[in-house]
């Protein structure tokens, strides 16, 4: 990675050790104490130009290279993402607004994101349109110069914490599945928006339903032009192709398990060694994807292979940690460090093969890309 990336890793670890409580496990709760920690971390990162490390300087960034950005993502994820839901605005909402937003939209949103003062949620999935995003039904109709939004979104992470929603709506019902879609930048405090939490093992604020009932919004909220939503969505997916660095937290869990007494058992030691190998493979596959993306040569095949390795590793390590910790995992002990949070790690890992494109979708993308590659080769 280079000396700059190595120095950044040391700097970040020192900063997080200073700012995070010993029992830190989540940023995604309404608890004022939790949000106070999030505010402290994001404020500090912003003041040191680390929050938007890879952004252009004109938008509050430091124009760091991809490997420094990779280190940032790894260390924050390994420490239970203390930026909280900020990462959505930082990783793709902000960059997409830079690319296709109006001057007014850039001036409104980018300073707030780079300062860590804006939380975004993503209004894409619907009860009948999850992986098939082209099937969305939430409608937007023009009425006296305003757009009226009606419909429902589901599985919307952090909607109860967010001030803004990056919303996909159908502005032309007669258009084809990938046509007639428009992106709106919607304030979450508008009349007619209702957020209903969905209880899950992942914990508070991870999943919500969001209902839009005659929500009125001006045309200045449209991002990328009316009917151009699918092109904007493709930009979002481009920025999301490098998935969450789950392997970084998994390696931290494995390091914490290294001295566990249960590893004296041959079967446990074998499982542990296998997980270590899988963690190294996941890291290297993700690094390949980062390098290819930086060179403009990343395909669905490499991106999805890296993601498959990461999400399967997440569940493998979580299961191993739970097995080794046994009943102790059900009685969290803050003094036990990371091993006192095994149960949290396990619960969260259950979503790994569903979130951001299911494991079945990732495998389909690999297969499709491999077939297309074989056809071109012949």
C-alpha positions in Angstrom: 0.0 0.0 0.0 2.9 2.4 0.7 4.2 4.4 3.6 1.4 7.0 3.4 -1.3 4.3 3.9 0.7 2.7 6.7 1.1 6.0 8.5 -2.6 6.7 8.1 -3.5 3.4 9.7 -1.4 4.1 12.8 -2.9 7.6 13.0 -6.4 6.3 12.7 -6.0 3.6 15.3 -4.6 6.1 17.8 -7.5 8.5 17.1 -10.1 5.8 17.6 -8.5 4.5 20.7 -8.8 8.0 22.1 -12.4 8.7 21.0 -14.2 5.3 21.4 -15.5 3.8 24.6 -14.2 0.3 25.5 -17.7 -1.2 25.0 -18.3 0.5 21.7 -20.5 -1.7 19.4 -22.9 0.4 17.4 -23.5 3.8 15.9 -27.0 3.1 14.9 -29.0 3.9 18.0 -31.0 7.0 19.1 -29.4 6.9 22.5 -27.9 10.4 23.1 -24.8 8.8 24.5 -24.2 6.9 21.3 -24.9 9.8 19.0 -22.6 12.0 21.1 -19.7 9.5 20.4 -20.7 9.6 16.7 -20.7 13.4 16.6 -17.3 13.4 18.4 -15.7 11.0 15.9 -17.2 12.6 12.8 -16.3 16.1 14.0 -12.7 15.1 14.7 -12.3 13.3 11.4 -13.8 16.3 9.6 -11.5 18.7 11.3 -8.5 16.7 10.3 -9.7 16.2 6.7 -10.1 12.5 7.2 -13.9 12.3 6.9 -13.9 13.0 3.2 -10.3 11.9 2.7 -10.6 11.0 -1.0 -12.9 14.0 -2.0 -11.5 16.9 -4.1 -10.2 19.8 -2.0 -12.8 22.2 -3.3 -15.5 20.1 -1.6 -13.6 19.7 1.7 -11.5 16.6 0.9 -7.8 15.8 0.9 -7.6 14.2 -2.6 -6.0 11.1 -1.0 -5.3 8.0 -3.2 -7.4 4.9 -3.3 -5.2 3.0 -0.9 -5.4 5.6 1.8 -9.2 5.6 1.3 -9.1 1.8 1.6 -7.2 2.0 4.9 -9.8 4.5 6.2 -12.7 2.3 5.3 -10.9 -0.8 6.8 -10.1 0.8 10.2 -13.5 2.4 10.6 -15.3 -0.8 9.8 -13.1 -2.8 12.0 -14.1 -0.5 14.9 -17.8 -0.9 14.3 -18.2 2.1 11.9 -18.2 5.0 14.4 -19.1 7.4 11.6 -22.5 5.8 11.9 -24.8 6.2 8.9 -22.6 9.0 7.7 -20.8 6.6 5.4 -23.7 6.6 2.9 -23.3 10.3 2.3 -19.5 10.1 2.3 -19.1 7.1 0.0 -21.7 7.6 -2.7 -24.3 10.3 -2.1 -21.8 13.1 -2.0 -19.7 11.8 -5.0 -22.9 11.3 -7.1 -24.1 14.9 -6.3 -20.6 16.1 -7.4 -21.1 14.4 -10.7 -24.6 15.3 -11.7 -25.9 17.8 -9.1 -26.7 21.4 -9.9 -24.5 24.1 -8.5 -27.2 24.8 -5.9 -27.4 21.2 -4.9 -23.6 20.9 -4.5 -23.6 24.1 -2.4 -26.4 22.8 -0.2 -25.4 19.2 0.4 -21.6 18.8 0.0 -20.5 21.1 2.9 -22.9 19.5 5.3 -21.7 16.0 4.3 -18.0 16.8 4.5 -18.6 18.4 8.0 -20.3 15.2 9.2 -23.6 17.1 9.8 -25.9 15.3 7.4 -27.3 11.8 7.6 -28.8 10.2 4.5 -30.9 7.1 3.8 -31.5 5.4 0.6 -35.0 5.1 -0.8 -34.7 2.3 -3.3 -36.2 -1.0 -2.2 -39.9 -1.5 -2.1 -42.1 -4.5 -1.0 -42.2 -5.6 -4.7 -38.9 -4.2 -5.9 -35.9 -5.3 -3.9 -33.1 -6.7 -6.1 -35.3 -5.8 -9.2 -35.0 -2.1 -8.8 -36.6 -1.5 -12.2 -39.9 -2.7 -10.7 -40.3 0.2 -8.2 -43.8 1.7 -7.9 -43.5 4.8 -5.7 -44.9 7.5 -7.9 -44.2 11.2 -8.4 -46.7 13.3 -10.3 -46.4 16.9 -11.3 -49.1 19.2 -9.7 -49.0 23.0 -10.0 -45.3 23.1 -10.3 -44.6 20.7 -7.4 -44.0 16.9 -7.4 -46.4 14.8 -5.3 -44.8 11.6 -3.9 -46.9 8.6 -3.0 -45.8 5.0 -2.1 -43.7 3.0 0.2 -40.0 2.1 0.7 -38.8 -0.8 2.8 -35.6 -2.1 4.4 -34.5 1.5 4.6 -31.5 1.7 6.8 -31.2 4.6 9.3 -34.4 6.3 8.1 -35.2 7.2 11.7 -31.8 9.0 12.0 -31.6 10.6 8.6 -32.3 14.2 7.6 -32.3 13.4 3.9 -33.5 10.6 1.6 -31.9 9.7 -1.8 -35.2 8.6 -3.3 -36.0 6.8 -6.5 -39.5 7.4 -7.8 -41.5 6.6 -11.0 -42.4 9.8 -12.8 -43.7 8.1 -15.9 -45.9 5.0 -15.2 -46.2 4.2 -18.8 -42.4 3.9 -19.4 -40.4 0.7 -19.4 -39.0 -0.8 -16.2 -35.7 1.1 -16.3 -37.3 4.2 -17.8 -39.4 7.0 -16.3 -37.4 6.9 -13.0 -36.3 10.1 -11.3 -34.1 10.7 -8.3 -35.3 13.2 -5.6 -33.2 14.6 -2.7 -36.0 14.6 -0.1 -35.9 16.2 3.4 -37.1 13.6 5.9 -39.1 16.1 7.9 -41.6 16.9 5.1 -45.3 16.5 5.9 -46.6 13.1 4.8 -43.4 11.1 5.5 -43.8 8.3 8.1 -41.0 6.1 9.3 -41.9 2.8 10.9 -39.1 0.7 12.4 -38.8 -3.0 11.5 -37.6 -5.1 14.4 -34.7 -7.4 13.5 -31.8 -9.1 15.1 -29.5 -6.4 13.7 -30.8 -4.0 16.3 -32.2 -0.5 16.3 -32.4 1.7 13.2 -31.0 -0.8 10.8 -34.3 -1.4 9.0 -37.4 0.7 8.5 -40.4 1.1 6.3 -41.0 4.6 5.0 -44.4 5.8 3.7 -44.9 8.8 1.4 -48.5 10.2 1.5 -49.0 13.2 -0.8 -45.5 14.5 0.0 -45.0 17.7 -2.0 -41.6 18.8 -3.2 -40.2 21.3 -5.7 -38.4 20.6 -8.9 -35.1 21.7 -7.4 -35.0 18.4 -5.5 -34.5 16.4 -8.7 -31.0 15.0 -9.2 -29.8 14.4 -12.7 -33.0 15.4 -14.6 -36.5 14.1 -14.9 -36.6 10.5 -16.2 -32.8 10.0 -15.9 -33.0 8.1 -12.6 -31.6 4.9 -14.0 -28.4 6.6 -15.2 -28.0 8.2 -11.7 -28.6 4.7 -10.1 -25.8 3.3 -12.3 -23.5 6.0 -10.9 -24.5 5.0 -7.3 -23.8 1.3 -8.1 -20.4 2.3 -9.6 -19.4 3.9 -6.3 -20.8 0.9 -4.4 -19.0 -1.7 -6.4 -16.2 -1.8 -3.8 -18.1 -3.4 -1.0 -17.9 -3.0 2.8 -14.4 -4.2 4.0 -15.9 -6.8 6.3 -12.7 -8.7 6.3 -11.1 -5.9 8.4 -13.4 -6.5 11.4 -13.2 -10.3 10.9 -9.4 -10.1 11.1 -9.7 -8.1 14.3 -12.1 -10.8 15.8 -9.7 -13.5 14.8 -6.8 -11.7 16.4 -8.8 -11.5 19.6 -9.5 -15.2 19.5 -5.9 -16.1 19.1 -5.3 -16.7 22.8 -8.7 -18.3 23.5 -8.4 -21.5 25.5 -10.8 -23.4 23.2 -8.2 -23.3 20.4 -6.3 -26.1 22.2 -8.9 -28.4 20.7 -7.6 -29.7 17.3 -11.0 -29.2 15.6 -11.3 -25.6 16.8 -7.7 -24.9 15.8 -8.4 -26.3 12.3 -11.5 -24.1 11.9 -9.5 -21.1 13.1 -6.6 -21.7 10.6 -9.1 -22.1 7.8 -10.8 -18.8 8.7 -7.4 -17.0 8.8 -6.7 -18.2 5.2 -10.2 -17.1 4.1 -9.6 -13.7 5.7 -6.3 -13.3 3.7 -8.0 -14.4 0.5 -10.9 -11.9 1.0 -8.5 -9.1 1.7 -6.4 -9.8 -1.5 -9.5 -10.2 -3.6 -10.8 -6.8 -2.4 -7.4 -5.2 -3.0 -7.6 -6.6 -6.6 -11.0 -5.0 -7.0 -9.7 -1.6 -5.6 -6.8 -1.7 -8.0 -8.9 -2.6 -11.0 -11.5 0.1 -10.1 -8.8 2.7 -9.9 -7.5 1.6 -13.4 -11.1 1.8 -14.8 -11.1 -2.0 -15.5 -13.3 -3.4 -12.7 -16.0 -5.7 -14.0 -19.0 -7.2 -12.2 -17.0 -10.5 -12.0 -14.1 -9.2 -9.9 -16.4 -6.9 -7.8 -18.8 -9.7 -7.0 -16.1 -12.3 -6.4 -14.5 -10.0 -3.8 -17.9 -9.3 -2.2 -18.7 -13.0 -2.1 -15.5 -13.8 -0.3 -16.1 -11.0 2.2 -19.7 -11.8 3.1 -19.1 -15.5 3.5 -16.1 -14.8 5.7 -18.2 -12.5 7.9 -20.5 -15.3 8.7 -17.8 -17.9 9.1 -15.8 -15.8 11.6 -18.9 -14.8 13.5 -20.0 -18.5 13.8 -16.5 -19.5 14.9 -16.3 -16.8 17.5 -19.8 -17.7 18.9 -18.8 -21.4 19.0 -15.6 -20.7 20.9 -17.1 -18.2 23.3 -20.0 -20.5 24.1 -22.5 -19.4 26.8 -20.2 -16.4 27.6 -21.3 -14.8 24.4 -24.8 -14.4 25.7 -23.6 -12.5 28.8 -21.5 -9.6 27.2 -18.6 -8.5 29.4 -17.3 -5.0 28.5 -14.0 -5.8 30.3 -13.5 -8.7 27.8 -12.8 -6.3 24.9 -13.9 -7.4 21.5 -14.7 -10.9 22.7 -17.3 -9.4 25.0 -19.2 -8.3 21.8 -19.3 -11.7 20.0 -23.1 -11.8 20.2 -23.3 -8.4 18.5 -20.9 -9.5 15.8 -22.9 -12.7 15.2 -26.3 -11.0 14.9 -25.0 -8.4 12.5 -23.2 -11.0 10.3 -26.6 -12.7 9.6 -27.4 -9.9 7.2 -24.1 -10.1 5.3 -25.5 -12.4 2.5 -28.6 -10.3 2.0 -27.5 -6.6 2.3 -26.3 -4.7 -0.8 -27.3 -7.4 -3.2 -28.0 -10.9 -2.0 -25.4 -13.7 -2.3 -27.6 -15.2 -5.1 -27.5 -12.0 -7.0 -23.7 -11.8 -6.6 -23.3 -15.3 -7.9 -25.5 -14.5 -10.9 -23.4 -11.5 -11.7 -20.2 -13.6 -11.6 -21.8 -16.2 -13.8 -23.2 -13.7 -16.3 -19.9 -11.8 -16.5 -17.9 -15.1 -17.0 -20.2 -16.2 -19.8 -19.9 -12.8 -21.5 -16.1 -12.9 -21.1 -16.0 -16.4 -22.7 -18.1 -15.2 -25.6 -15.8 -12.3 -26.3 -12.7 -14.6 -26.0 -14.2 -16.9 -28.6 
